[in-house]
């Protein structure tokens, strides 16, 4: 089970990094900003926030915008709270 979770997180973070790279360095993806922000939020919820944050800092992709300053940190905070609660509930048994 742990191998599956680690593999999933590695793959989703690589996909998030590649998505930001495609947006910043190439012209392959031509979408509206609202759709791109929605995809970024979905990738963050799925666990790809490390890849998104690293790519946005390394590639200087919109790292000053609201989505990277407020929305993604809030989602990370909520996910950490959920993980801590689940860990506490499981270890209590």
Phi and psi restraints in degrees (range 20) as a CNS / XPLOR table:
assign (resid 1 and name C) (resid 2 and name N)
       (resid 2 and name CA) (resid 2 and name C) 1.0 -65.6 20.0 2
assign (resid 2 and name N) (resid 2 and name CA)
       (resid 2 and name C) (resid 3 and name N) 1.0 -39.0 20.0 2
assign (resid 2 and name C) (resid 3 and name N)
       (resid 3 and name CA) (resid 3 and name C) 1.0 -61.8 20.0 2
assign (resid 3 and name N) (resid 3 and name CA)
       (resid 3 and name C) (resid 4 and name N) 1.0 -39.1 20.0 2
assign (resid 3 and name C) (resid 4 and name N)
       (resid 4 and name CA) (resid 4 and name C) 1.0 -64.3 20.0 2
assign (resid 4 and name N) (resid 4 and name CA)
       (resid 4 and name C) (resid 5 and name N) 1.0 -45.1 20.0 2
assign (resid 4 and name C) (resid 5 and name N)
       (resid 5 and name CA) (resid 5 and name C) 1.0 -63.9 20.0 2
assign (resid 5 and name N) (resid 5 and name CA)
       (resid 5 and name C) (resid 6 and name N) 1.0 -44.7 20.0 2
assign (resid 5 and name C) (resid 6 and name N)
       (resid 6 and name CA) (resid 6 and name C) 1.0 -64.6 20.0 2
assign (resid 6 and name N) (resid 6 and name CA)
       (resid 6 and name C) (resid 7 and name N) 1.0 -44.1 20.0 2
assign (resid 6 and name C) (resid 7 and name N)
       (resid 7 and name CA) (resid 7 and name C) 1.0 -62.5 20.0 2
assign (resid 7 and name N) (resid 7 and name CA)
       (resid 7 and name C) (resid 8 and name N) 1.0 -41.8 20.0 2
assign (resid 7 and name C) (resid 8 and name N)
       (resid 8 and name CA) (resid 8 and name C) 1.0 -60.6 20.0 2
assign (resid 8 and name N) (resid 8 and name CA)
       (resid 8 and name C) (resid 9 and name N) 1.0 -46.9 20.0 2
assign (resid 8 and name C) (resid 9 and name N)
       (resid 9 and name CA) (resid 9 and name C) 1.0 -65.1 20.0 2
assign (resid 9 and name N) (resid 9 and name CA)
       (resid 9 and name C) (resid 10 and name N) 1.0 -37.9 20.0 2
assign (resid 9 and name C) (resid 10 and name N)
       (resid 10 and name CA) (resid 10 and name C) 1.0 -64.5 20.0 2
assign (resid 10 and name N) (resid 10 and name CA)
       (resid 10 and name C) (resid 11 and name N) 1.0 -45.2 20.0 2
assign (resid 10 and name C) (resid 11 and name N)
       (resid 11 and name CA) (resid 11 and name C) 1.0 -66.5 20.0 2
assign (resid 11 and name N) (resid 11 and name CA)
       (resid 11 and name C) (resid 12 and name N) 1.0 -44.5 20.0 2
assign (resid 11 and name C) (resid 12 and name N)
       (resid 12 and name CA) (resid 12 and name C) 1.0 -67.6 20.0 2
assign (resid 12 and name N) (resid 12 and name CA)
       (resid 12 and name C) (resid 13 and name N) 1.0 -34.6 20.0 2
assign (resid 12 and name C) (resid 13 and name N)
       (resid 13 and name CA) (resid 13 and name C) 1.0 -71.5 20.0 2
assign (resid 13 and name N) (resid 13 and name CA)
       (resid 13 and name C) (resid 14 and name N) 1.0 -37.1 20.0 2
assign (resid 13 and name C) (resid 14 and name N)
       (resid 14 and name CA) (resid 14 and name C) 1.0 -64.3 20.0 2
assign (resid 14 and name N) (resid 14 and name CA)
       (resid 14 and name C) (resid 15 and name N) 1.0 -41.1 20.0 2
assign (resid 14 and name C) (resid 15 and name N)
       (resid 15 and name CA) (resid 15 and name C) 1.0 -63.6 20.0 2
assign (resid 15 and name N) (resid 15 and name CA)
       (resid 15 and name C) (resid 16 and name N) 1.0 -40.1 20.0 2
assign (resid 15 and name C) (resid 16 and name N)
       (resid 16 and name CA) (resid 16 and name C) 1.0 -64.9 20.0 2
assign (resid 16 and name N) (resid 16 and name CA)
       (resid 16 and name C) (resid 17 and name N) 1.0 -42.8 20.0 2
assign (resid 16 and name C) (resid 17 and name N)
       (resid 17 and name CA) (resid 17 and name C) 1.0 -62.8 20.0 2
assign (resid 17 and name N) (resid 17 and name CA)
       (resid 17 and name C) (resid 18 and name N) 1.0 -44.9 20.0 2
assign (resid 17 and name C) (resid 18 and name N)
       (resid 18 and name CA) (resid 18 and name C) 1.0 -64.2 20.0 2
assign (resid 18 and name N) (resid 18 and name CA)
       (resid 18 and name C) (resid 19 and name N) 1.0 -37.8 20.0 2
assign (resid 18 and name C) (resid 19 and name N)
       (resid 19 and name CA) (resid 19 and name C) 1.0 -61.9 20.0 2
assign (resid 19 and name N) (resid 19 and name CA)
       (resid 19 and name C) (resid 20 and name N) 1.0 -47.2 20.0 2
assign (resid 19 and name C) (resid 20 and name N)
       (resid 20 and name CA) (resid 20 and name C) 1.0 -65.6 20.0 2
assign (resid 20 and name N) (resid 20 and name CA)
       (resid 20 and name C) (resid 21 and name N) 1.0 -38.8 20.0 2
assign (resid 20 and name C) (resid 21 and name N)
       (resid 21 and name CA) (resid 21 and name C) 1.0 -62.1 20.0 2
assign (resid 21 and name N) (resid 21 and name CA)
       (resid 21 and name C) (resid 22 and name N) 1.0 -44.2 20.0 2
assign (resid 21 and name C) (resid 22 and name N)
       (resid 22 and name CA) (resid 22 and name C) 1.0 -62.5 20.0 2
assign (resid 22 and name N) (resid 22 and name CA)
       (resid 22 and name C) (resid 23 and name N) 1.0 -37.0 20.0 2
assign (resid 22 and name C) (resid 23 and name N)
       (resid 23 and name CA) (resid 23 and name C) 1.0 -70.1 20.0 2
assign (resid 23 and name N) (resid 23 and name CA)
       (resid 23 and name C) (resid 24 and name N) 1.0 -38.3 20.0 2
assign (resid 23 and name C) (resid 24 and name N)
       (resid 24 and name CA) (resid 24 and name C) 1.0 -90.3 20.0 2
assign (resid 24 and name N) (resid 24 and name CA)
       (resid 24 and name C) (resid 25 and name N) 1.0 -33.3 20.0 2
assign (resid 24 and name C) (resid 25 and name N)
       (resid 25 and name CA) (resid 25 and name C) 1.0 -104.4 20.0 2
assign (resid 25 and name N) (resid 25 and name CA)
       (resid 25 and name C) (resid 26 and name N) 1.0 -17.3 20.0 2
assign (resid 25 and name C) (resid 26 and name N)
       (resid 26 and name CA) (resid 26 and name C) 1.0 -128.6 20.0 2
assign (resid 26 and name N) (resid 26 and name CA)
       (resid 26 and name C) (resid 27 and name N) 1.0 175.7 20.0 2
assign (resid 26 and name C) (resid 27 and name N)
       (resid 27 and name CA) (resid 27 and name C) 1.0 -114.4 20.0 2
assign (resid 27 and name N) (resid 27 and name CA)
       (resid 27 and name C) (resid 28 and name N) 1.0 25.5 20.0 2
assign (resid 27 and name C) (resid 28 and name N)
       (resid 28 and name CA) (resid 28 and name C) 1.0 -72.5 20.0 2
assign (resid 28 and name N) (resid 28 and name CA)
       (resid 28 and name C) (resid 29 and name N) 1.0 -34.8 20.0 2
assign (resid 28 and name C) (resid 29 and name N)
       (resid 29 and name CA) (resid 29 and name C) 1.0 -104.8 20.0 2
assign (resid 29 and name N) (resid 29 and name CA)
       (resid 29 and name C) (resid 30 and name N) 1.0 118.4 20.0 2
assign (resid 29 and name C) (resid 30 and name N)
       (resid 30 and name CA) (resid 30 and name C) 1.0 -122.5 20.0 2
assign (resid 30 and name N) (resid 30 and name CA)
       (resid 30 and name C) (resid 31 and name N) 1.0 90.4 20.0 2
assign (resid 30 and name C) (resid 31 and name N)
       (resid 31 and name CA) (resid 31 and name C) 1.0 -127.2 20.0 2
assign (resid 31 and name N) (resid 31 and name CA)
       (resid 31 and name C) (resid 32 and name N) 1.0 162.4 20.0 2
assign (resid 31 and name C) (resid 32 and name N)
       (resid 32 and name CA) (resid 32 and name C) 1.0 -71.3 20.0 2
assign (resid 32 and name N) (resid 32 and name CA)
       (resid 32 and name C) (resid 33 and name N) 1.0 156.5 20.0 2
assign (resid 32 and name C) (resid 33 and name N)
       (resid 33 and name CA) (resid 33 and name C) 1.0 -61.9 20.0 2
assign (resid 33 and name N) (resid 33 and name CA)
       (resid 33 and name C) (resid 34 and name N) 1.0 -34.0 20.0 2
assign (resid 33 and name C) (resid 34 and name N)
       (resid 34 and name CA) (resid 34 and name C) 1.0 -64.1 20.0 2
assign (resid 34 and name N) (resid 34 and name CA)
       (resid 34 and name C) (resid 35 and name N) 1.0 -39.8 20.0 2
assign (resid 34 and name C) (resid 35 and name N)
       (resid 35 and name CA) (resid 35 and name C) 1.0 -69.8 20.0 2
assign (resid 35 and name N) (resid 35 and name CA)
       (resid 35 and name C) (resid 36 and name N) 1.0 -40.7 20.0 2
assign (resid 35 and name C) (resid 36 and name N)
       (resid 36 and name CA) (resid 36 and name C) 1.0 -63.5 20.0 2
assign (resid 36 and name N) (resid 36 and name CA)
       (resid 36 and name C) (resid 37 and name N) 1.0 -42.5 20.0 2
assign (resid 36 and name C) (resid 37 and name N)
       (resid 37 and name CA) (resid 37 and name C) 1.0 -63.4 20.0 2
assign (resid 37 and name N) (resid 37 and name CA)
       (resid 37 and name C) (resid 38 and name N) 1.0 -38.0 20.0 2
assign (resid 37 and name C) (resid 38 and name N)
       (resid 38 and name CA) (resid 38 and name C) 1.0 -64.4 20.0 2
assign (resid 38 and name N) (resid 38 and name CA)
       (resid 38 and name C) (resid 39 and name N) 1.0 -42.7 20.0 2
assign (resid 38 and name C) (resid 39 and name N)
       (resid 39 and name CA) (resid 39 and name C) 1.0 -63.0 20.0 2
assign (resid 39 and name N) (resid 39 and name CA)
       (resid 39 and name C) (resid 40 and name N) 1.0 -41.0 20.0 2
assign (resid 39 and name C) (resid 40 and name N)
       (resid 40 and name CA) (resid 40 and name C) 1.0 -63.3 20.0 2
assign (resid 40 and name N) (resid 40 and name CA)
       (resid 40 and name C) (resid 41 and name N) 1.0 -41.7 20.0 2
assign (resid 40 and name C) (resid 41 and name N)
       (resid 41 and name CA) (resid 41 and name C) 1.0 -66.3 20.0 2
assign (resid 41 and name N) (resid 41 and name CA)
       (resid 41 and name C) (resid 42 and name N) 1.0 -40.7 20.0 2
assign (resid 41 and name C) (resid 42 and name N)
       (resid 42 and name CA) (resid 42 and name C) 1.0 -63.3 20.0 2
assign (resid 42 and name N) (resid 42 and name CA)
       (resid 42 and name C) (resid 43 and name N) 1.0 -43.2 20.0 2
assign (resid 42 and name C) (resid 43 and name N)
       (resid 43 and name CA) (resid 43 and name C) 1.0 -63.2 20.0 2
assign (resid 43 and name N) (resid 43 and name CA)
       (resid 43 and name C) (resid 44 and name N) 1.0 -36.4 20.0 2
assign (resid 43 and name C) (resid 44 and name N)
       (resid 44 and name CA) (resid 44 and name C) 1.0 -65.6 20.0 2
assign (resid 44 and name N) (resid 44 and name CA)
       (resid 44 and name C) (resid 45 and name N) 1.0 -44.6 20.0 2
assign (resid 44 and name C) (resid 45 and name N)
       (resid 45 and name CA) (resid 45 and name C) 1.0 -64.1 20.0 2
assign (resid 45 and name N) (resid 45 and name CA)
       (resid 45 and name C) (resid 46 and name N) 1.0 -35.7 20.0 2
assign (resid 45 and name C) (resid 46 and name N)
       (resid 46 and name CA) (resid 46 and name C) 1.0 -74.7 20.0 2
assign (resid 46 and name N) (resid 46 and name CA)
       (resid 46 and name C) (resid 47 and name N) 1.0 -8.0 20.0 2
assign (resid 46 and name C) (resid 47 and name N)
       (resid 47 and name CA) (resid 47 and name C) 1.0 111.1 20.0 2
assign (resid 47 and name N) (resid 47 and name CA)
       (resid 47 and name C) (resid 48 and name N) 1.0 9.6 20.0 2
assign (resid 47 and name C) (resid 48 and name N)
       (resid 48 and name CA) (resid 48 and name C) 1.0 -95.4 20.0 2
assign (resid 48 and name N) (resid 48 and name CA)
       (resid 48 and name C) (resid 49 and name N) 1.0 25.0 20.0 2
assign (resid 48 and name C) (resid 49 and name N)
       (resid 49 and name CA) (resid 49 and name C) 1.0 -69.0 20.0 2
assign (resid 49 and name N) (resid 49 and name CA)
       (resid 49 and name C) (resid 50 and name N) 1.0 -29.0 20.0 2
assign (resid 49 and name C) (resid 50 and name N)
       (resid 50 and name CA) (resid 50 and name C) 1.0 -66.8 20.0 2
assign (resid 50 and name N) (resid 50 and name CA)
       (resid 50 and name C) (resid 51 and name N) 1.0 -46.7 20.0 2
assign (resid 50 and name C) (resid 51 and name N)
       (resid 51 and name CA) (resid 51 and name C) 1.0 -62.7 20.0 2
assign (resid 51 and name N) (resid 51 and name CA)
       (resid 51 and name C) (resid 52 and name N) 1.0 -38.6 20.0 2
assign (resid 51 and name C) (resid 52 and name N)
       (resid 52 and name CA) (resid 52 and name C) 1.0 -66.0 20.0 2
assign (resid 52 and name N) (resid 52 and name CA)
       (resid 52 and name C) (resid 53 and name N) 1.0 -46.3 20.0 2
assign (resid 52 and name C) (resid 53 and name N)
       (resid 53 and name CA) (resid 53 and name C) 1.0 -67.7 20.0 2
assign (resid 53 and name N) (resid 53 and name CA)
       (resid 53 and name C) (resid 54 and name N) 1.0 -41.1 20.0 2
assign (resid 53 and name C) (resid 54 and name N)
       (resid 54 and name CA) (resid 54 and name C) 1.0 -64.3 20.0 2
assign (resid 54 and name N) (resid 54 and name CA)
       (resid 54 and name C) (resid 55 and name N) 1.0 -45.1 20.0 2
assign (resid 54 and name C) (resid 55 and name N)
       (resid 55 and name CA) (resid 55 and name C) 1.0 -65.6 20.0 2
assign (resid 55 and name N) (resid 55 and name CA)
       (resid 55 and name C) (resid 56 and name N) 1.0 -39.7 20.0 2
assign (resid 55 and name C) (resid 56 and name N)
       (resid 56 and name CA) (resid 56 and name C) 1.0 -67.2 20.0 2
assign (resid 56 and name N) (resid 56 and name CA)
       (resid 56 and name C) (resid 57 and name N) 1.0 -34.1 20.0 2
assign (resid 56 and name C) (resid 57 and name N)
       (resid 57 and name CA) (resid 57 and name C) 1.0 -75.5 20.0 2
assign (resid 57 and name N) (resid 57 and name CA)
       (resid 57 and name C) (resid 58 and name N) 1.0 -44.8 20.0 2
assign (resid 57 and name C) (resid 58 and name N)
       (resid 58 and name CA) (resid 58 and name C) 1.0 -68.8 20.0 2
assign (resid 58 and name N) (resid 58 and name CA)
       (resid 58 and name C) (resid 59 and name N) 1.0 -38.0 20.0 2
assign (resid 58 and name C) (resid 59 and name N)
       (resid 59 and name CA) (resid 59 and name C) 1.0 -99.6 20.0 2
assign (resid 59 and name N) (resid 59 and name CA)
       (resid 59 and name C) (resid 60 and name N) 1.0 3.1 20.0 2
assign (resid 59 and name C) (resid 60 and name N)
       (resid 60 and name CA) (resid 60 and name C) 1.0 53.0 20.0 2
assign (resid 60 and name N) (resid 60 and name CA)
       (resid 60 and name C) (resid 61 and name N) 1.0 47.3 20.0 2
assign (resid 60 and name C) (resid 61 and name N)
       (resid 61 and name CA) (resid 61 and name C) 1.0 -97.8 20.0 2
assign (resid 61 and name N) (resid 61 and name CA)
       (resid 61 and name C) (resid 62 and name N) 1.0 104.3 20.0 2
assign (resid 61 and name C) (resid 62 and name N)
       (resid 62 and name CA) (resid 62 and name C) 1.0 44.5 20.0 2
assign (resid 62 and name N) (resid 62 and name CA)
       (resid 62 and name C) (resid 63 and name N) 1.0 35.3 20.0 2
assign (resid 62 and name C) (resid 63 and name N)
       (resid 63 and name CA) (resid 63 and name C) 1.0 -71.3 20.0 2
assign (resid 63 and name N) (resid 63 and name CA)
       (resid 63 and name C) (resid 64 and name N) 1.0 -10.0 20.0 2
assign (resid 63 and name C) (resid 64 and name N)
       (resid 64 and name CA) (resid 64 and name C) 1.0 -95.3 20.0 2
assign (resid 64 and name N) (resid 64 and name CA)
       (resid 64 and name C) (resid 65 and name N) 1.0 -3.4 20.0 2
assign (resid 64 and name C) (resid 65 and name N)
       (resid 65 and name CA) (resid 65 and name C) 1.0 -80.0 20.0 2
assign (resid 65 and name N) (resid 65 and name CA)
       (resid 65 and name C) (resid 66 and name N) 1.0 165.5 20.0 2
assign (resid 65 and name C) (resid 66 and name N)
       (resid 66 and name CA) (resid 66 and name C) 1.0 -59.1 20.0 2
assign (resid 66 and name N) (resid 66 and name CA)
       (resid 66 and name C) (resid 67 and name N) 1.0 -36.8 20.0 2
assign (resid 66 and name C) (resid 67 and name N)
       (resid 67 and name CA) (resid 67 and name C) 1.0 -64.1 20.0 2
assign (resid 67 and name N) (resid 67 and name CA)
       (resid 67 and name C) (resid 68 and name N) 1.0 -34.9 20.0 2
assign (resid 67 and name C) (resid 68 and name N)
       (resid 68 and name CA) (resid 68 and name C) 1.0 -88.4 20.0 2
assign (resid 68 and name N) (resid 68 and name CA)
       (resid 68 and name C) (resid 69 and name N) 1.0 -18.6 20.0 2
assign (resid 68 and name C) (resid 69 and name N)
       (resid 69 and name CA) (resid 69 and name C) 1.0 -92.5 20.0 2
assign (resid 69 and name N) (resid 69 and name CA)
       (resid 69 and name C) (resid 70 and name N) 1.0 -33.9 20.0 2
assign (resid 69 and name C) (resid 70 and name N)
       (resid 70 and name CA) (resid 70 and name C) 1.0 -122.0 20.0 2
assign (resid 70 and name N) (resid 70 and name CA)
       (resid 70 and name C) (resid 71 and name N) 1.0 -46.5 20.0 2
assign (resid 70 and name C) (resid 71 and name N)
       (resid 71 and name CA) (resid 71 and name C) 1.0 -69.7 20.0 2
assign (resid 71 and name N) (resid 71 and name CA)
       (resid 71 and name C) (resid 72 and name N) 1.0 -50.8 20.0 2
assign (resid 71 and name C) (resid 72 and name N)
       (resid 72 and name CA) (resid 72 and name C) 1.0 -64.8 20.0 2
assign (resid 72 and name N) (resid 72 and name CA)
       (resid 72 and name C) (resid 73 and name N) 1.0 -44.1 20.0 2
assign (resid 72 and name C) (resid 73 and name N)
       (resid 73 and name CA) (resid 73 and name C) 1.0 -60.9 20.0 2
assign (resid 73 and name N) (resid 73 and name CA)
       (resid 73 and name C) (resid 74 and name N) 1.0 -35.1 20.0 2
assign (resid 73 and name C) (resid 74 and name N)
       (resid 74 and name CA) (resid 74 and name C) 1.0 -65.5 20.0 2
assign (resid 74 and name N) (resid 74 and name CA)
       (resid 74 and name C) (resid 75 and name N) 1.0 -43.1 20.0 2
assign (resid 74 and name C) (resid 75 and name N)
       (resid 75 and name CA) (resid 75 and name C) 1.0 -63.4 20.0 2
assign (resid 75 and name N) (resid 75 and name CA)
       (resid 75 and name C) (resid 76 and name N) 1.0 -40.6 20.0 2
assign (resid 75 and name C) (resid 76 and name N)
       (resid 76 and name CA) (resid 76 and name C) 1.0 -62.3 20.0 2
assign (resid 76 and name N) (resid 76 and name CA)
       (resid 76 and name C) (resid 77 and name N) 1.0 -43.1 20.0 2
assign (resid 76 and name C) (resid 77 and name N)
       (resid 77 and name CA) (resid 77 and name C) 1.0 -59.9 20.0 2
assign (resid 77 and name N) (resid 77 and name CA)
       (resid 77 and name C) (resid 78 and name N) 1.0 -46.8 20.0 2
assign (resid 77 and name C) (resid 78 and name N)
       (resid 78 and name CA) (resid 78 and name C) 1.0 -63.2 20.0 2
assign (resid 78 and name N) (resid 78 and name CA)
       (resid 78 and name C) (resid 79 and name N) 1.0 -41.7 20.0 2
assign (resid 78 and name C) (resid 79 and name N)
       (resid 79 and name CA) (resid 79 and name C) 1.0 -64.7 20.0 2
assign (resid 79 and name N) (resid 79 and name CA)
       (resid 79 and name C) (resid 80 and name N) 1.0 -39.5 20.0 2
assign (resid 79 and name C) (resid 80 and name N)
       (resid 80 and name CA) (resid 80 and name C) 1.0 -65.4 20.0 2
assign (resid 80 and name N) (resid 80 and name CA)
       (resid 80 and name C) (resid 81 and name N) 1.0 -40.8 20.0 2
assign (resid 80 and name C) (resid 81 and name N)
       (resid 81 and name CA) (resid 81 and name C) 1.0 -62.2 20.0 2
assign (resid 81 and name N) (resid 81 and name CA)
       (resid 81 and name C) (resid 82 and name N) 1.0 -43.1 20.0 2
assign (resid 81 and name C) (resid 82 and name N)
       (resid 82 and name CA) (resid 82 and name C) 1.0 -63.7 20.0 2
assign (resid 82 and name N) (resid 82 and name CA)
       (resid 82 and name C) (resid 83 and name N) 1.0 -41.9 20.0 2
assign (resid 82 and name C) (resid 83 and name N)
       (resid 83 and name CA) (resid 83 and name C) 1.0 -65.1 20.0 2
assign (resid 83 and name N) (resid 83 and name CA)
       (resid 83 and name C) (resid 84 and name N) 1.0 -42.7 20.0 2
assign (resid 83 and name C) (resid 84 and name N)
       (resid 84 and name CA) (resid 84 and name C) 1.0 -63.1 20.0 2
assign (resid 84 and name N) (resid 84 and name CA)
       (resid 84 and name C) (resid 85 and name N) 1.0 -42.9 20.0 2
assign (resid 84 and name C) (resid 85 and name N)
       (resid 85 and name CA) (resid 85 and name C) 1.0 -63.8 20.0 2
assign (resid 85 and name N) (resid 85 and name CA)
       (resid 85 and name C) (resid 86 and name N) 1.0 -43.9 20.0 2
assign (resid 85 and name C) (resid 86 and name N)
       (resid 86 and name CA) (resid 86 and name C) 1.0 -65.0 20.0 2
assign (resid 86 and name N) (resid 86 and name CA)
       (resid 86 and name C) (resid 87 and name N) 1.0 -41.4 20.0 2
assign (resid 86 and name C) (resid 87 and name N)
       (resid 87 and name CA) (resid 87 and name C) 1.0 -62.4 20.0 2
assign (resid 87 and name N) (resid 87 and name CA)
       (resid 87 and name C) (resid 88 and name N) 1.0 -43.1 20.0 2
assign (resid 87 and name C) (resid 88 and name N)
       (resid 88 and name CA) (resid 88 and name C) 1.0 -65.1 20.0 2
assign (resid 88 and name N) (resid 88 and name CA)
       (resid 88 and name C) (resid 89 and name N) 1.0 -41.6 20.0 2
assign (resid 88 and name C) (resid 89 and name N)
       (resid 89 and name CA) (resid 89 and name C) 1.0 -66.6 20.0 2
assign (resid 89 and name N) (resid 89 and name CA)
       (resid 89 and name C) (resid 90 and name N) 1.0 -38.5 20.0 2
assign (resid 89 and name C) (resid 90 and name N)
       (resid 90 and name CA) (resid 90 and name C) 1.0 -71.5 20.0 2
assign (resid 90 and name N) (resid 90 and name CA)
       (resid 90 and name C) (resid 91 and name N) 1.0 -42.5 20.0 2
assign (resid 90 and name C) (resid 91 and name N)
       (resid 91 and name CA) (resid 91 and name C) 1.0 -71.9 20.0 2
assign (resid 91 and name N) (resid 91 and name CA)
       (resid 91 and name C) (resid 92 and name N) 1.0 -18.8 20.0 2
assign (resid 91 and name C) (resid 92 and name N)
       (resid 92 and name CA) (resid 92 and name C) 1.0 -71.2 20.0 2
assign (resid 92 and name N) (resid 92 and name CA)
       (resid 92 and name C) (resid 93 and name N) 1.0 -25.3 20.0 2
